[in-house]
Amino acid sequence: MKIRKSISASAIGLLFGSFMLLSPAVAQDNPTLSDAEVAHTAVTANQIDIDYAKIAQERSKDAEVLKFAETMASDHKAVIDQAVALVTKLGVTPEVNAVSKQLLSDAEKTKEMLRTKTGAAFNKAYIDNEVAYHKAVIAAVEGLLIPESENAELKSLLESIVPALQAHLEHAQMVQKDLNGK
């Protein structure tokens, strides 16, 4: 199975460092992502949002924020379970890569920031991050992970989660609007 394609290093930075949307103009010096690396990146991105939700469940007392965090933890765990089942079926071992390493590094900084907040400031920081994170993840799935996927089943799984990610973004934006009105 052919498993290598290229991605712009600048796109990685835009997607995960700055939470910007994927730019159609990409550089020519491209690292590569295999299906094993795509799988690891997808699982990593989902685990990060579960970790953010756990922090929210520990620090927030707002019912709406807690409900949102519960949904994030549950839904992203389900995606991880689907991904694990698929890679097990395919005999693929997810591989750490530059994108997943950058995601984890950025997530540690975000978790540190979230842990410094309390009350309304925490709720705002958490939900603002969720809006930005879901925008970045949607852009990454559509503009990086799906195009990089060689395996049809992996590509199909990634395509199938985009509507849920978009629903999460809309839910986060609704909570964000409600919090801004308080």
C-alpha positions in Angstrom: 0.0 0.0 0.0 1.4 3.4 -1.0 1.3 5.5 2.2 3.3 8.7 1.6 2.2 12.1 0.5 3.4 15.6 1.2 2.1 18.5 3.3 3.4 22.0 3.7 5.3 22.8 6.8 3.8 26.2 6.8 0.3 24.6 6.7 1.1 22.6 9.8 2.0 25.8 11.6 -1.1 27.6 10.4 -3.3 24.7 11.4 -2.0 24.0 14.8 0.2 26.8 16.0 -2.0 29.7 15.2 -5.4 28.0 14.7 -5.7 29.6 11.3 -7.6 27.9 8.5 -5.6 25.9 6.0 -4.3 28.2 3.2 -4.6 26.9 -0.3 -1.2 28.4 -1.1 1.4 26.0 0.3 5.2 25.8 0.2 7.2 23.3 -1.9 9.3 22.0 1.0 6.9 19.4 2.3 7.3 16.7 5.0 5.3 13.5 4.4 2.5 11.8 6.3 1.8 8.1 6.0 -1.6 6.6 6.8 0.0 5.5 10.1 0.9 9.1 10.8 -2.5 10.3 9.7 -4.1 7.8 12.1 -1.8 9.0 15.0 -2.6 12.6 14.3 -6.4 12.0 14.3 -6.2 10.0 17.6 -4.0 12.7 19.1 -6.3 15.5 18.1 -9.3 13.7 19.7 -7.4 12.8 22.9 -6.4 16.5 23.3 -10.0 17.6 23.2 -10.9 14.8 25.8 -8.1 16.2 28.0 -9.5 19.8 27.6 -12.9 18.4 28.6 -11.5 16.8 31.7 -10.0 20.1 32.8 -13.4 21.8 32.2 -15.1 19.0 34.3 -12.7 19.7 37.1 -12.7 23.5 37.1 -16.1 24.7 35.8 -19.4 24.9 37.8 -21.4 26.3 34.8 -24.0 23.7 33.7 -23.8 24.6 30.0 -20.0 24.3 30.0 -20.1 21.0 31.9 -22.6 19.6 29.5 -20.5 20.7 26.5 -17.4 19.2 28.1 -19.2 15.9 28.7 -20.3 15.8 25.0 -16.7 16.5 23.9 -15.3 13.7 26.1 -17.9 11.2 25.0 -17.9 12.1 21.2 -14.1 12.2 20.9 -13.7 9.0 22.8 -16.1 7.4 20.3 -14.0 8.6 17.4 -10.8 7.2 19.0 -12.6 3.9 19.4 -13.5 3.9 15.7 -10.0 4.8 14.7 -8.5 2.1 17.0 -10.9 -0.5 15.5 -9.9 0.5 12.0 -6.2 0.5 12.4 -6.4 -2.8 14.2 -8.4 -4.2 11.3 -5.9 -2.8 8.8 -2.9 -3.9 10.9 -1.6 -0.4 11.0 0.4 0.9 14.0 -0.2 4.7 14.4 3.1 6.6 14.2 4.2 9.7 16.0 5.1 12.5 13.6 5.8 16.2 13.4 2.1 17.1 13.3 1.1 15.0 16.3 4.1 16.3 18.2 3.2 19.9 17.5 -0.4 19.2 18.5 0.8 17.8 21.8 3.2 20.6 22.5 0.5 23.3 21.8 -2.0 21.4 23.9 0.3 21.4 26.9 0.6 25.2 26.7 -3.2 25.5 26.4 -3.8 23.1 29.3 -1.3 25.1 31.4 -3.2 28.3 30.5 -6.6 26.7 31.3 -5.4 25.6 34.7 -4.5 29.2 35.7 -8.2 30.3 35.2 -11.2 30.0 37.5 -14.8 30.8 37.4 -16.1 32.9 34.5 -12.6 33.5 33.2 -12.1 29.7 32.9 -15.4 29.2 31.2 -14.6 31.8 28.6 -11.0 30.6 28.0 -12.2 27.0 27.7 -15.0 27.8 25.2 -12.9 30.2 23.2 -10.3 27.5 22.9 -12.9 25.0 21.9 -14.1 27.3 19.1 -10.6 27.9 17.8 -9.6 24.2 18.3 -12.5 22.9 16.3 -12.0 25.3 13.5 -8.3 24.2 13.3 -9.2 20.5 13.5 -11.9 20.8 10.8 -9.4 22.6 8.6 -6.8 19.9 9.3 -9.1 17.0 8.7 -10.4 18.5 5.4 -7.2 20.0 4.2 -4.5 17.7 5.5 -5.6 14.3 6.9 -8.2 13.4 4.3 -6.0 14.4 1.3 -3.0 12.6 2.9 -4.9 9.3 3.5 -4.2 6.6 1.0 -6.5 3.9 2.5 -10.1 4.3 1.4 -11.5 3.2 4.8 -9.3 5.6 6.7 -10.3 8.4 4.4 -14.0 7.4 4.8 -13.7 7.5 8.6 -12.1 10.9 8.5 -14.8 12.2 6.1 -17.5 10.8 8.3 -16.4 12.7 11.4 -16.4 16.2 9.7 -20.2 16.7 10.3 -19.7 15.9 14.0 -16.8 18.3 14.2 -18.9 21.0 12.6 -21.7 20.3 15.0 -19.2 20.6 17.9 -18.0 23.9 16.5 -21.6 25.2 16.3 -22.3 24.0 19.8 -19.1 25.7 21.1 -20.1 28.9 19.3 -23.6 28.8 20.9 -22.1 28.3 24.4 -19.6 31.1 23.6 -22.4 33.4 22.7 -24.3 32.5 25.8 -21.3 33.1 28.1 -20.6 36.4 26.4 -24.1 37.5 27.3 -23.7 36.7 31.0 
